[in-house]
């Protein structure tokens, strides 16, 4: 509380112009922002005596040591009319003291005035504390936004200038403001008028002591409720990344509320209450918000500097979340923590953004390195989609979502990739990929397009290496077909399509078709050439028999080998089977119908001619499901099984 011993001794030689340096007085200019008093004309002896008499009557009424003390908890809550009179008396008392000092600094009336001033300041300090502590709900960050609807003069001051007791103290707020907001505006106005009065009378220190104590606890409690806790570096480094991902997700949500609501609302309140003194307002907000601000941005700093571990590239998405969240909040951060005394908060945020950007670029480099260095020998025996294909395209597809046009993530990635352009194999990339033409405002996204196309190229080169692991050439092409189809499907079904463009898709669909054609050639050429050419001379029965046997052996071998293969994409699977059937079945049907009649007399005709043209189509329809249709411990055993009449009859019954 106010110390009663505060003195106001002035030498008789002190001029009026020197009063501004005394701790109990501010310059008369400080009253410029205050409402006009009835004593606005030049102060006279009679006016001074009237001010002292009025002050003694009203101020002592609220002195706990006075017999006339009214045992009411709060002056402002009890009667706003009496609160108005109290404030006016204090302000007029200050003018009277100023007059007395200029006339006779040793006057007994000056001593009385000083005593009354200290009683008044003690009362206002108590009122200030009570209003702050009992109106926490009305001073929450959301409610303080109503400050923008209040004029530079508080509503309480407007009330002071109006003699109508029925005057609505918040008429200016109007019908557009809810009852809660009106109550908040009223409380803020009370705090402001008390602060202005105490500061103008030289008691700013006592005023802000209570304010800082209560408001700092509210800000700290607000961060706690948002889940923002202090984390030690040693504890943080031991945390599993899965735990950190959850913490980051919560932090992104909490930070937005913390900055745009908690800190912003607190600054609005502080600026409003202490509008009479920018210096005091800055000092007050600094002591309330500095520690809390540093605490809020501690987690992103720790994440950005976290030690690298295995699968470091997978961190990129949470790093992007953090970077985007902070970048989005930066205008508010810069405005809220604008004072020099709060520079450490902005410095921490800027250094964190820089480190996050470096870490994001490191993740991209490590992802590329991971593809290059992948040495896993595991490959699908049926030529299916490789695990590396799924993980790689999942990562790149997710990256494309963060690269979507006009998003904050796109800006972040574009900035990073523009600062770190590709240097290796640039000619190879240029021949492989032409970035799609984008609109002018999207031009920065080309950096993302080029880099993503490069990552896919790196992966496809690794895919070629993986294909070489198969001993069977046809199976290696099945592998390439499946994996390239997976890549194309991922591109078509994601943001990747917009980033790398239709030209890329056209080229790779043509490449996929080429792989399918090479597969047909490698797997089925022996079957195709086992039949005689149409231009050849008519065969003898012996030569026809040999051709039937040759075709039977070639088809059985190819079928048994290829029936264990898989084509994952249904349309591609059907297209490939149709393509093989169109090349094979008509040729075989023509040969079958031409030479079967001359072999009718052969007693072993069923053993010799196992396949009818229609049955051939049925066999082909069973291909590429990844499950062999015929059992056998070896290729020869399977061939024998396929050659037997019983096998043939079973197949015929089935189809």
Phi, psi and omega in degrees: 000172182293134177282125185290345186275359182301126187258162177223051180278132178232144175286150182294341180274352181295132178270164179300326183291344181270355185293334186296340181274351182279140184296338182268359182225148168247168181294156179301339179298336180296340179277353183299328181272356183267159181292154181293144178257157175302336181267045185281342177284170181307134185289136179238173179301315182294323179291323178297314182295322178296319179296319179295317181296316179294318180296318181297322181291312187277315184293317181294337178301333183251017176271119182302336181270000181267146178294333181273007183301127177272118185282070177240137186299312186226127176297313184291327179283327183289309184205114180290333176294317179290326177296321177298316180295322180297313180299318181295320179297317180297318181291320178291327177298320179296321177295321178297318178297319178299319179294316182296319179298320181288338182262310183203100184290349180256012183294141175296329179294329177293321177297316178298317180298320179295320178297316178296322180298318181292324175296316179297317180294322178297319179295316181293324178296319178296317178299317180301315180295316182294319179296317179296313187283332184264358181235037181301322180293326180278353179242025176289158185305324180294319183290328183291347178296343178295348180305327182293345179266358184258138181286173182297331172270131184294158178297329178297323181290321176300319179298322181297331183274354183250128184272357181278114183296341181270005183298132179283115186296341180238035181302324182298329180293327174073183183289343183286348182257134182290168179299322179296317181292325177297317178297321179295317179297322179296314179298316179298322178294319178299314180297319182296314184293325176293314181298315180299318181294314181293319180295318181294337179264007176086017182244035180297323182300315180294327182292311186283344179300311179292320182300311182297318182301313185282313185291326177296320179295327180290317178296315179298319178295322179299316178296321179298317179293333177279357178088014179271112180236155177289135181235129177281146181301318182297320178290321183297316183296339180272350184288141175289147183297329177298321177293318181295323178302317178294319179296320180294317179302315179292322182296319181302318178290316183294321183297320180297315178293317182300316183280307188282341181246301186294299183289319181296315178297321180294322179291319177301316180296314182297315179298323182289311183296320184252035179296340179288340181214105179299320181299313179295319179299317179295315180298318181295310181296324178302313182287338178277318194253341188299305181299318180294321179296316178297322180294321181299319186264015178289319183299309178302324179297315180294320179298316182297329183259006183298141182298143181288141175223184182300147181059039181301328184296336181292345179287345191304324186289322176287327175295320177295321177301314180296313183298315182295319181297314181291318179300319180295328182271351188304316178304319178291319179300315182296324180285316184291315183258049187279341183287152177299326181293343180253015183300330182297329178292312180295323178298317178298316181296314182295319179293326178293317177300318180297315181291322177298319179298317178297318181293323178296316178296321177299320178299318179296318178295319182290329176295315178298318179297322179300320178294312181303318188270358180299120184237018181297136182265354183287122176227151181290125181297337180262006177081026182283190182287128183284150178301321180298325178296315181295312182293321181295311182288332175296316179296311183294322178296317177297322178297323180293328177297320178287348181260007186300146186303138175069005176274159179295329178295320179300317178298317181297309181297319180299317178300314182296313184287332175289323178288335181232070182293157178295136180242333185274137173052040182297325179294320177300316181295319181297322179285337184270326190219134172243118183299139179296148179285124183249163176295162184305317184285352180255007189300327181293342181286348180298328178299320177293317181301312183295317183291320179294320177298323178295316180298320178294320178297316177302317180293317181296327175295319177295326179296319177301320179295319179298322182297331181291348180288342179279135177285331181266124183297319182297323180291326178296324178287326173300317178301313180294321178299310182298314185286322177292322177299321178296318178298313181297317179299319180297319179297315184293331186261013183221182178295345180303325182301318180288330184282318185256349166086168182290329181298318177299314181298317180300315180297318185279335171292324176293323178293320178298317178298321179296319178298318181296319179294319179293327175297311180304315182296317182288324188269329191238001180302317180300327178287315181300317185278353179287343177267146181291148178293151181297332184277352183286160180293159180297138184275152172281166178305320180296318180292324178294319178300316180299319180295319178299315179297317182296316180295317180301313181295317182294316182292317180300317180296314181294317182297313182297324180286316186280340180292342178273351179281164179227138168245114189291316183283124186297315181295316179297322179298312180294319180298321182290320178295320178296319181297316179294316182298320180295329180278331190258310189297313180300320180296316181292322180299317179296316179295316182300310183291334182279322189250346180299319181304323183285353180250010184299329184284348182288126182294334182260033184300322181291326177287328186281314183248089186279331188251130165266153182305318180294323178294329179299318178296325179293320177299314182296329181292341180274358185286158167068028173257357176083006180231116179302136182278343183237142180265161179164143183284345181206173179299319181291322179295319179295321179297319179295320179297317180294331184280342187284148178300324181296320178298316183296318182293324177297316180297320181295319178297318182300318186263000000 
